[in-house]
C-alpha cells in the first residue's frame, strides 16, 4: 500500500465513515449535509486544522447539549486497542472526537474526563487533557494519579504523556514548567511500569523537566536509585539520554551507579 500522509486521511471518506458510524448507532444525522460541510473546507487545511474542523462540524450536527452529544459519540469508539501501536494507523478517526472534548467539554469536567479515558484506550487524549490540567490542575492531577493504577497501559501512559511540560505539537504547560513538583507523584507511581510504551513516556516527561528544572529532575532520579529493577533502569537511562550525549558528569555517574 502506498504511503498516505496522515492529514489526507481526514477527508470526505472519513466524514462518510463517521456519519455512518453515528447513524448505525441510532443518531439522527443528515449525512449529506455533514459530509458536504466537511469536504467544502478541507483542501486548504493542514492536519491539526483538519482535525479541528471535523470536531467543529460534529459540534454543529450533534445534540447541542454537550453530555447528550457525548452519549452519541462514545458508542462509536468500538473495541479497546490492546496493542501499543495502531493509535494513528487504525484509530486515527478518533482524533476529532478527542478534539471535540478538548474544545467543547471544559465546562463538563466529569463527563469529559470519563470520555478522555475511553478515547485514550483507542487513540490518545494526551493533547485533549491539557486544557483540563490548565483550568483544573489539582483536580486533574488527582484523577491522573488514580489512573496510574489502571490495568490499561494506554490510560497509564496518558498520565505521564499528558502532563509533559513540553509535549511536542502541543502548547507548553507553563504552570509545570514554573513548578514541576506536582508531577512527581504521578511519575513515581509509574517508575516500575512493565509496559515499554509507558516507560518511554515517563522518561520523556522527565527529559522535559530536565530542560527547565534540571536540579528537580535530578533529585527525582536520585530518589529512584535505591536498588532499581530493569524497568526503572531503562526509564532513567532514557530520561538522561541527552545528558549522556554531551558526557555530562552527573549523568555518567548515574548510569554507572545502576550497573
N, C-alpha and C positions, 0 to 999 in steps of 0.2 A: 504494500500500500504506500502510495506516495505521501511524503510529509505534507501536512497541512498546518499552517500557522494557527496557533491557538485562537487568536481573535476571530479567525474566519469560521470557527465552529459556532460563533454567535451570529447566526444568520436567520433567514426566513425559515429554513428547515427546522432549526431549533425552536423557533416560535411556534411552528406547527406541532412539534413534539410536545412542548409544554402545554399547548392548548388541548391536545388530545389526552394527555395525562390528566389534566384538570376535568375535562368533560367526562372521561371514563370513571372518575370518582363522584360524579353527580353534580359538578359545578355548572351552573348555567352561564356559559361564556360564549360571547359572539366571536367565534373562531376567525371568521373572515376579517372582521374589524381589528381584532387583536394582532393577527399576522401582518396585515397591511400597515398598521401603525408602526410596528417594529421595523419592518423592512424598508419603510419610506425614509428612514434616517440613518441606517447603519453604514452606508457607504463611506461616510465622512468621519466615522468614529474609530478610535483605537480600542484596544482590549478593555481597559478599565471603564471607558465611557460606554462601550457596548454593553458591558455587564450592568452598569447603572441604568442604561436606557431600558433594558429588559425589566429591571426592578421597578422603574418608574411606570412602565406600561402595565405591569402586573398591578401596581397600586391603582391605576386608573380603571382597571377592568374587574378587580375583585371587590369583595364587600368593603364598604367604606369603613366599617368598624374593624379596627386592627385585629383584635382577638378572633373575630369571626373569619377574617381573611386568613389568619394562621391556620384555622381549622380547615380551610380549603387547601392550603399549600402543603402542610405537613404530610397528609396521606399519600402524596405522590412521590415521596422520597424513596420508597422501596426498601430493599434489603440493606442491612448494615454492611459496610465494606470490611471484610475480615482480614484483608491484606494490609501491608504497609505501603503499598503502591496503589495506583489507579485513581487517585484523587482527581486528577485532571484528565486522564485518558478516558475513564469510564464514568466519572461523576462530575465532569465539567459543567453539566447542565444545572447543577445545584447552586452554582455560584450566584446567579441572580436572586435566588431565594435568601442566601446569606446576606446579600446586599440589601434586599428588601427589609430584613430585620434590622440591619445596621442603620439604615436610613430612616425607617419609619417606626421602629419599635422602642425608642428610648423612653417613651412615656408609659410603657407597659413592661416594667422590669421583669417580673416573674415569668410572664408568658414568653418574653424574648429570650431570657437565659435558658429556659427549658427548650425552646426551639433551637437555639445555637448548639446545645448539647446534641440534639438529634441530627442537626446538619453536619456537625463535625465528625459524626460517625460514618458519614459518606464522603464528604468533601473536606472542607475546613472552615472553621469560624475564627481563625487567628486574626483576620482583619476586622471582622464584624464585631468582635468583642471589645475592641479598643475604645469606642465611644463610651461604653459602659464603664470601663476602667477609668476613663477621664471624668465622667459625671458621678459615678458611684464607686470610688476607688476601694474603700474599706469593705463595703458590702460585696463587691465583685471579687476581691481578693479572698474573702472568706469562702465564697462559693467555689473558687478555683482550688483553694486549699483542701476543701472537702472532696473535690473531683480528683485530686491526686491519688485517691484510693480506689478510683473506679476500675472495674475489670477491663474496660475497653481502652486499648492503647491510644486510639485517636483522641479520646477525651483527656487522657493523661498528657498527651503531647500538647493539646490546646493550652493546658495550664502553664506550661513553660514557654511555648511559642507565642501565645497571645500577649504575654507580659514583657516580651523582649523590648527594651527601650529603643532599639534601632532596627526594628524588623524591616528587612528590605521591601520596597514597594509600598510602604505604609508610612503614615505620619509618625514622627517621633513621639514617644511618651515622655514629655518634658518633666512631669512630676516624678518619674522614676529615674530620669537622668539626674535630677537635682538630689534625690534621695532614694537610692535603690534598696535600702534596708528592708522595706516591706515585702520585697520579692523573696527574701531568703527562706522563710518557712516553706514556701512552695517548692523551691529548688531543693531544699534539704530533704523534703519528703520524697523527691524523685531521684536522689543521688545514687540509688542502687537499683533503679528500674531495670527489668530484664529486657525490655524492648530497645533495640538499637535505634529505632525510629524516635523514641522518647529520649534516649541518651544523647543523640545528636542535638536535639532541641535544647536540652538542659545545658549542654556545652556551649552552644551558640548564644544562649542567653547570658551565660557568664562571660563569654567573649565580648558581648556588647557592653557589659558593666565594666570590664577591664579597660575599655576605651575611654570612659569618662570618670570612673571611680576605681582606679587600679588598687588602691590600698584596701578598699572594702572588699573587692572581689578576691584579692589575695588572702584576706583574712578568712573568707568563706572556704576557699580551697584548703587552707591550712587546717581549718576545723574538721576537714574530711580526711586528713592524712593518717588517722589512727586506724591501722590495720584495714586498709581499703581492699575490697574484693575486685574482681576483674572488671565488673561493670562500672564501678566508681573510678577505677584507674583509667578506663577508656574515656570517661567523661572529662576527667581532669586533664589528661593528655590532649584531648581535642580542644578543650577550652583554652589552653595556653599555647596552642599551635603557633600563633603569630609571634608570641614572645620567643618561642624556641627558634623560629626562623632568623631572628636577629641576635641569637645567642645571649638572651637575657640571663643574667647570673641567677636570679631568683627562680626562673622557670627551669633552668638546668638542674638546680639543686632540688627543686620539687620533683622533677622527673626521676632523678637518681634516687630520691628518697622512697620512691614506690617500687624500686627494683630489688 
